[in-house]
């Protein structure tokens, strides 16, 4: 079987896909922009196609692969989700509904679909595509703080908690000046959503969809840096969805899949949750990033990339048996600005990786572009693991 992976942007994620392909004796071809080095450390690639930019144009995508043909087209990162479905449709392969799946990348469309499918979510206050639109908007009736987020960027880029019109406009100016992904050269949509602020702890649900049903899932607790930017600094896997929210959350996940025309695949759903309610912040039609698949596999035996590849190839996939109880796995990202914190005795290190490869000079504190590696952790004490990962 020939697998085409469009625009992988992280070495660890590509290696996990390549491992599956080697195990299954599948041939793996990747497409990246010309300057990418992401495949340099990956053994066993069948072919590496280099192109000027990621595009969602069927004509351009077909031209980029020329006469090559594949058995599955897979998104290598969030930006490539639409392109993978467009190209798969053109090649007669499994794909999500191409028009509906666009809502997984366009946050404005996403809010509209969530509303139609009764998914609990924050209220949209306005959409802005220019500074002039902000100045013409009636801010007097707005209850601050609000969340400002770009229409189709990723990795929390320019997502801000703003307490005033001035903060909104300062964020908008910076956002509109950032026109292309440096990882894929994909052009961004000019614009931002302004939403009500949903308070509470933040989580994500990693889930596998088959026959329009969630057949496997894993809850991930997220740890964030201080407002207003709130970058991810760590994760924990192993807790269950609280019983009062279980049916509501899994039902919302299946309705999101229906709204996107996804009969089978893998989804990553981010949400706020407290004792009273859940509020879905956003969702994505691909496996989660940030090394979370590593701890989901350790914790639950659930290999998200495997499920994703099987879905894209139209193959049957069997959910794993539940993992052991009383153990939790976590990730703690390393940053220069993070204080040294003593690791509790009951928190063990599965592995620890240090690297400066992804550090971008001048990047915001605690952003993904400031990470200098991560530690994968294991503990029989959720309290100790939580305190260690939470500490900044």
C-alpha positions as CSV (number, residue, x, y, z in Angstrom):
1,X,0.0,0.0,0.0
2,X,1.2,3.5,-0.9
3,X,0.6,6.3,1.7
4,X,1.0,10.0,0.9
5,X,1.6,12.2,3.9
6,X,1.0,15.9,3.1
7,X,3.3,18.4,4.9
8,X,4.4,16.8,8.1
9,X,6.0,19.6,10.2
10,X,7.4,17.7,13.2
11,X,10.0,15.0,13.3
12,X,8.4,13.1,16.2
13,X,5.0,12.9,14.5
14,X,6.5,11.9,11.1
15,X,8.5,9.1,12.8
16,X,5.4,7.7,14.5
17,X,3.7,7.5,11.0
18,X,6.8,6.0,9.5
19,X,7.0,3.4,12.2
20,X,3.5,2.2,11.3
21,X,4.2,2.1,7.6
22,X,7.4,0.0,8.2
23,X,5.4,-2.4,10.5
24,X,2.6,-2.8,7.9
25,X,5.1,-2.9,4.9
26,X,3.5,0.2,3.4
27,X,5.4,2.7,1.2
28,X,5.5,6.2,2.7
29,X,5.8,9.3,0.5
30,X,5.9,12.8,2.0
31,X,5.3,16.2,0.6
32,X,6.8,19.3,2.2
33,X,7.9,22.8,1.2
34,X,11.3,23.0,-0.3
35,X,13.0,24.4,2.8
36,X,11.7,21.7,5.2
37,X,14.2,19.4,6.9
38,X,11.5,17.4,8.8
39,X,12.3,14.2,6.9
40,X,16.0,14.2,7.4
41,X,16.0,11.9,10.4
42,X,13.3,9.5,9.1
43,X,14.4,6.2,7.8
44,X,12.6,4.2,5.1
45,X,10.9,7.0,3.2
46,X,9.9,5.8,-0.2
47,X,10.0,9.3,-1.7
48,X,10.2,12.9,-0.6
49,X,8.4,15.4,-2.9
50,X,9.3,19.1,-2.4
51,X,6.9,21.8,-3.5
52,X,6.8,25.6,-3.2
53,X,3.8,25.8,-0.8
54,X,0.9,23.9,0.7
55,X,-2.2,24.6,-1.4
56,X,-5.8,23.5,-1.3
57,X,-6.2,23.8,-5.1
58,X,-7.1,20.4,-6.7
59,X,-5.3,21.4,-9.9
60,X,-2.1,22.4,-8.0
61,X,-2.2,19.3,-5.8
62,X,-2.5,17.0,-8.8
63,X,0.3,18.8,-10.6
64,X,2.6,18.4,-7.5
65,X,2.2,14.6,-7.4
66,X,2.3,14.3,-11.3
67,X,1.6,10.7,-12.4
68,X,2.1,9.2,-8.9
69,X,-0.9,7.4,-7.4
70,X,-1.6,6.4,-3.8
71,X,-3.9,4.3,-1.7
72,X,-4.4,6.9,1.0
73,X,-3.8,10.6,1.4
74,X,-3.2,11.8,4.9
75,X,-2.8,15.2,6.5
76,X,0.6,15.6,8.1
77,X,-0.5,18.6,10.2
78,X,-3.5,20.7,10.8
79,X,-2.9,23.0,7.8
80,X,-3.0,20.0,5.4
81,X,-6.5,18.7,6.4
82,X,-8.4,20.3,3.6
83,X,-5.7,19.6,1.0
84,X,-5.7,15.9,1.9
85,X,-9.4,15.6,1.4
86,X,-9.3,17.6,-1.8
87,X,-6.5,15.4,-3.3
88,X,-8.1,12.2,-2.0
89,X,-11.3,13.1,-3.7
90,X,-9.5,13.7,-7.0
91,X,-7.8,10.4,-6.7
92,X,-11.0,8.5,-5.9
93,X,-9.8,7.6,-2.4
94,X,-11.5,7.8,1.0
95,X,-12.1,11.4,2.0
96,X,-14.4,13.5,4.3
97,X,-17.0,15.7,2.7
98,X,-14.7,18.3,1.2
99,X,-17.1,21.2,1.6
100,X,-18.2,20.4,5.1
101,X,-14.7,19.6,6.4
102,X,-13.6,23.2,5.6
103,X,-15.3,24.1,8.9
104,X,-12.6,22.2,10.8
105,X,-10.0,24.9,9.7
106,X,-12.1,28.0,9.5
107,X,-13.1,29.0,13.0
108,X,-15.9,31.2,11.8
109,X,-17.5,28.3,9.9
110,X,-16.8,26.0,12.8
111,X,-18.9,28.2,15.1
112,X,-21.7,28.1,12.6
113,X,-21.6,24.3,12.3
114,X,-21.4,23.9,16.0
115,X,-24.5,26.1,16.4
116,X,-26.5,24.0,13.8
117,X,-25.5,20.7,15.5
118,X,-26.2,21.9,19.1
119,X,-22.5,21.8,20.3
120,X,-22.0,23.8,23.5
121,X,-19.7,26.7,22.7
122,X,-18.7,30.3,23.6
123,X,-20.8,33.0,22.0
124,X,-19.3,34.9,19.0
125,X,-19.3,38.6,19.6
126,X,-18.0,39.7,16.2
127,X,-15.7,38.9,13.3
128,X,-13.1,41.4,12.3
129,X,-11.0,41.5,9.1
130,X,-9.5,45.0,9.5
131,X,-8.7,47.7,12.1
132,X,-11.4,49.9,10.5
133,X,-14.0,47.3,11.3
134,X,-13.0,47.3,14.9
135,X,-13.2,51.0,15.1
136,X,-16.7,51.0,13.6
137,X,-17.9,48.3,16.0
138,X,-20.0,49.2,19.1
139,X,-17.7,48.1,21.9
140,X,-19.8,49.8,24.6
141,X,-22.1,46.8,24.9
142,X,-19.3,44.2,25.1
143,X,-18.6,42.5,28.5
144,X,-14.8,42.1,28.8
145,X,-12.7,40.1,29.0
146,X,-13.0,38.5,25.5
147,X,-11.0,36.0,23.5
148,X,-9.5,37.0,20.2
149,X,-8.4,34.3,17.8
150,X,-7.4,34.1,14.2
151,X,-9.7,32.4,11.6
152,X,-7.3,29.6,10.5
153,X,-3.9,29.8,12.2
154,X,-2.7,27.0,14.6
155,X,-0.8,26.3,17.8
156,X,-2.6,29.1,19.7
157,X,-0.9,31.7,17.5
158,X,-2.3,35.2,18.4
159,X,-5.0,33.8,20.6
160,X,-5.4,36.4,23.4
161,X,-7.5,37.1,26.4
162,X,-8.2,40.8,26.0
163,X,-9.6,43.2,28.6
164,X,-10.2,46.2,26.4
165,X,-10.8,47.5,22.9
166,X,-7.2,48.7,22.8
167,X,-5.9,45.2,23.6
168,X,-8.2,43.7,20.9
169,X,-6.9,46.1,18.3
170,X,-3.3,45.6,19.3
171,X,-3.7,41.9,18.8
172,X,-5.5,42.4,15.5
173,X,-2.7,44.5,14.1
174,X,-0.1,41.9,14.9
175,X,-2.3,39.1,13.5
176,X,-3.0,40.8,10.2
177,X,0.7,41.3,9.6
178,X,1.3,37.6,9.8
179,X,0.2,36.4,6.4
180,X,1.7,32.9,5.9
181,X,2.7,29.8,7.8
182,X,6.5,29.5,8.0
183,X,6.1,25.7,8.2
184,X,4.0,25.3,5.0
185,X,3.9,28.7,3.2
186,X,0.1,28.4,3.4
187,X,-1.6,31.8,3.2
188,X,-3.7,32.7,6.2
189,X,-7.2,34.2,6.0
190,X,-7.2,37.8,7.1
191,X,-9.5,38.0,10.1
192,X,-10.3,37.2,13.7
193,X,-13.1,36.1,15.8
194,X,-14.0,37.9,19.0
195,X,-15.7,35.5,21.5
196,X,-16.9,35.6,25.0
197,X,-14.4,34.3,27.5
198,X,-15.2,30.8,28.7
199,X,-13.7,30.2,32.2
200,X,-12.6,27.0,33.8
201,X,-9.9,24.3,33.4
202,X,-9.0,23.3,29.8
203,X,-9.1,19.8,28.4
204,X,-9.0,18.0,25.1
205,X,-10.7,14.8,23.9
206,X,-8.8,12.6,21.5
207,X,-11.3,10.4,19.7
208,X,-11.6,7.9,17.0
209,X,-14.7,7.9,14.8
210,X,-16.0,4.8,12.9
211,X,-19.4,4.6,11.2
212,X,-20.1,8.1,12.6
213,X,-19.7,6.9,16.2
214,X,-16.9,7.5,18.7
215,X,-15.4,4.1,19.2
216,X,-12.4,5.1,21.3
217,X,-11.5,8.2,23.3
218,X,-9.0,9.7,25.7
219,X,-9.3,12.7,28.0
220,X,-6.3,15.0,28.2
221,X,-5.9,17.7,30.9
222,X,-4.1,20.8,29.6
223,X,-1.8,23.1,31.6
224,X,-1.4,26.7,30.4
225,X,0.9,29.6,31.0
226,X,-0.6,32.7,32.6
227,X,-3.0,35.0,30.7
228,X,-3.4,36.7,28.4
229,X,-1.6,34.3,26.1
230,X,-2.1,30.9,27.8
231,X,0.4,28.7,25.9
232,X,0.4,25.0,26.6
233,X,3.1,24.0,29.1
234,X,2.1,20.4,29.8
235,X,-0.5,17.6,29.7
236,X,-1.8,14.7,31.7
237,X,-3.6,11.6,30.3
238,X,-5.4,9.0,32.4
239,X,-8.5,10.6,34.1
240,X,-12.0,9.7,33.0
241,X,-14.6,12.1,31.6
242,X,-16.7,13.1,34.7
243,X,-19.9,11.1,34.8
244,X,-22.2,14.2,34.6
245,X,-20.5,15.3,31.4
246,X,-19.7,12.0,29.7
247,X,-22.8,11.6,27.6
248,X,-22.9,15.3,26.7
249,X,-19.3,15.4,25.5
250,X,-19.3,12.2,23.5
251,X,-22.6,13.2,21.9
252,X,-21.1,16.5,21.0
253,X,-18.1,14.8,19.5
254,X,-20.3,12.7,17.2
255,X,-22.4,15.7,16.2
256,X,-19.2,17.5,15.3
257,X,-18.1,14.6,13.1
258,X,-21.6,14.6,11.5
259,X,-21.3,18.4,10.8
260,X,-18.0,17.8,9.1
261,X,-19.2,14.9,7.0
262,X,-16.7,12.6,8.8
263,X,-17.8,9.0,8.8
264,X,-14.4,7.8,10.0
265,X,-11.3,9.5,11.2
266,X,-9.6,11.0,14.3
267,X,-10.6,14.2,16.0
268,X,-9.0,16.5,18.6
269,X,-11.6,18.5,20.6
270,X,-10.5,21.3,22.9
271,X,-12.9,22.4,25.6
272,X,-13.4,24.1,29.0
273,X,-15.0,22.1,31.7
274,X,-16.1,22.7,35.2
275,X,-18.7,21.1,37.5
276,X,-21.6,22.9,35.8
277,X,-20.8,22.9,32.1
278,X,-18.6,22.2,29.1
279,X,-17.8,24.7,26.3
280,X,-16.1,23.5,23.1
281,X,-13.4,26.0,22.2
282,X,-12.5,24.4,18.9
283,X,-11.9,21.0,17.2
284,X,-9.6,19.5,14.6
285,X,-10.0,16.7,12.1
286,X,-6.6,15.1,12.8
287,X,-4.6,13.6,15.7
288,X,-3.5,16.0,18.5
289,X,0.0,17.5,18.5
290,X,2.3,18.5,21.3
291,X,3.5,14.9,21.9
292,X,0.1,14.0,23.4
293,X,-0.2,10.9,21.2
294,X,2.8,9.5,23.1
295,X,1.1,9.6,26.5
296,X,-2.2,8.5,25.1
297,X,-0.5,5.4,23.8
298,X,1.3,4.8,27.0
299,X,-1.8,5.3,29.1
300,X,-4.5,3.7,27.0
301,X,-2.7,1.6,24.3
302,X,-4.5,3.9,21.8
303,X,-2.3,4.8,18.9
304,X,-3.9,7.8,17.3
305,X,-1.8,7.9,14.2
306,X,-2.5,4.2,13.5
307,X,-6.2,4.8,13.8
308,X,-5.8,7.9,11.5
309,X,-3.9,5.9,8.8
310,X,-6.3,3.0,8.9
311,X,-9.3,5.4,8.5
312,X,-7.7,7.2,5.6
313,X,-6.9,3.9,3.9
314,X,-10.5,2.6,4.5
315,X,-9.3,-0.3,6.6
316,X,-11.0,-1.8,9.7
317,X,-9.4,-0.8,13.0
318,X,-10.0,-2.3,16.4
319,X,-10.1,-0.2,19.5
320,X,-7.6,-1.3,22.3
321,X,-8.6,-2.8,25.6
322,X,-8.7,-0.3,28.5
323,X,-5.4,0.4,30.1
324,X,-4.5,-0.1,33.8
325,X,-6.1,2.0,36.5
326,X,-4.3,4.1,39.1
327,X,-1.5,5.3,36.8
328,X,-1.3,8.6,35.0
329,X,1.1,9.8,32.2
330,X,2.1,13.4,31.5
331,X,4.2,15.8,29.6
332,X,6.2,18.7,31.0
333,X,7.7,21.0,28.3
334,X,11.1,22.6,28.9
335,X,11.5,26.4,28.7
336,X,14.4,28.7,29.6
337,X,11.9,30.9,31.4
338,X,10.4,28.0,33.5
339,X,11.7,27.9,37.1
340,X,13.5,24.8,38.4
341,X,11.0,22.7,40.3
342,X,11.9,19.6,42.3
343,X,10.3,16.5,40.8
344,X,8.3,14.6,43.5
345,X,9.5,11.1,44.4
346,X,6.3,9.5,43.1
347,X,6.8,11.1,39.6
348,X,9.0,9.0,37.3
349,X,10.6,10.0,34.0
350,X,9.8,7.7,31.1
351,X,12.1,9.7,28.8
352,X,13.5,13.2,28.6
353,X,14.3,15.0,25.4
354,X,16.3,18.3,25.1
355,X,16.7,20.1,21.9
356,X,17.1,23.7,20.6
357,X,16.1,22.8,17.0
358,X,12.6,24.4,17.1
359,X,13.5,27.6,19.1
360,X,12.7,30.8,17.2
361,X,14.6,33.9,18.5
362,X,12.2,36.5,19.9
363,X,9.3,34.1,20.3
364,X,6.9,34.7,23.2
365,X,7.6,33.1,26.5
366,X,6.1,29.6,26.9
367,X,5.1,29.5,23.2
368,X,5.7,26.4,21.1
369,X,8.6,28.2,19.5
370,X,10.4,28.5,22.9
371,X,10.2,24.8,23.8
372,X,13.6,23.2,24.4
373,X,12.3,19.7,24.7
374,X,10.0,17.8,27.0
375,X,9.8,15.1,29.7
376,X,7.3,12.2,29.5
377,X,6.3,11.4,33.0
378,X,4.5,8.6,34.9
379,X,3.0,8.6,38.4
380,X,0.7,6.7,40.7
381,X,-0.2,10.1,42.3
382,X,-2.3,12.4,40.2
383,X,-1.9,15.2,42.7
384,X,2.0,15.0,42.6
385,X,2.0,14.8,38.8
386,X,-0.5,17.7,38.5
387,X,1.5,19.9,40.8
388,X,4.8,19.2,39.0
389,X,3.5,19.9,35.5
390,X,1.5,22.9,36.6
391,X,4.5,24.7,38.2
392,X,5.9,27.4,36.1
